[in-house]
Amino acid sequence: MPRFTAIATTAVLMMLFANFMFALVDTSSKWLLGAGYVAVQLAFFRYATQLAITSGVLAGLRGRGLAAAQPLLPVLVLRASLLVMSTIFVFVALQSLSLSVASAIMFSAPIIVCGLSWPLLGERVGRVRWAAVALGFAGVLVVIRPFGADIDPAAFLMLLAATGVALYSILTRKLSRDVKPHIMQFLLGLTGTVALAPLCWIYWITPAGAFDLALMVSLGLFAWIGHEFLIRAHRVAEANYLMPYSYSYLIYMTAGGFVVFGDLPDKWTILGALMISMSGLVIWRREVVLMRAGDAGGQAQ
């Protein structure tokens, strides 16, 4: 096997495994919510475990990178807060939404990023990408069905979570040049732990057994492993190459919903998910074309 093919295959496998870990977080959270635990307690365990792991990593690196991140601390805390709030919204929404519906709505985040990239990043968004954004939001409306009598308000909470993740992604894009990944991971865990500790204490429900406690702790472990493999995949392959494989998350979530909860998506959820996926792929393909055109222009000069 040629070296490039081997590296690309490794990156894809890491990307697929990372998304499996993220789906495991949400599936485990939905199971724990069904067992009677509250969203803030689960979110606390998710970030406290991440803080414990990343603190060990940071100690091993002797705090390398902390000094460079200090001037950007307010923005880093804002970035972390956006993801912490989104996590709470997701956990609350999962109490009533199926995993397939929740994951379809969450995948509007890349579309929201594209829509916000012009006002927040000053990036030009052409007609093709605006059309893709419109298609994506139409897909979200198909999934949510906001004009139906049986609409679930949790769907709008999930859309707020997707918006938070989109803003988190935009800030990550701006900060990634100046802040090391392990510093962002550490500050994310620290922010989530400090913010959620009082709420976790107020709404604390004692775990019914060792399995429940281990699963709560595992939320942070699964998330940390997922982020590690995601970072490593992007170190060996370009983001534009890996992006289509992120949709494996939809497959994992649908499979988890069926295996664990016996849920299957209805025809409208499938149609909306396909529209959202198509929108994301159009945006991705357009960015690849524009990037290659820019590279060709630069080489010509």
HELIX and SHEET records of a PDB file:
HELIX    1   1 ARG A    3  GLY A   34  1                                  32    
HELIX    2   2 ALA A   39  GLY A   60  1                                  22    
HELIX    3   3 LEU A   66  ALA A   69  1                                   4    
HELIX    4   4 GLN A   70  LEU A   72  5                                   3    
HELIX    5   5 LEU A   73  ALA A   93  1                                  21    
HELIX    6   6 LEU A   99  MET A  106  1                                   8    
HELIX    7   7 ALA A  109  LEU A  121  1                                  13    
HELIX    8   8 ARG A  127  ILE A  144  1                                  18    
HELIX    9   9 ALA A  154  LEU A  175  1                                  22    
HELIX   10  10 PRO A  181  ILE A  202  1                                  22    
HELIX   11  11 ALA A  210  VAL A  236  1                                  27    
HELIX   12  12 ALA A  239  LEU A  242  1                                   4    
HELIX   13  13 MET A  243  TYR A  247  5                                   5    
HELIX   14  14 SER A  248  PHE A  261  1                                  14    
HELIX   15  15 LYS A  267  ALA A  300  1                                  34    
END                                                                             
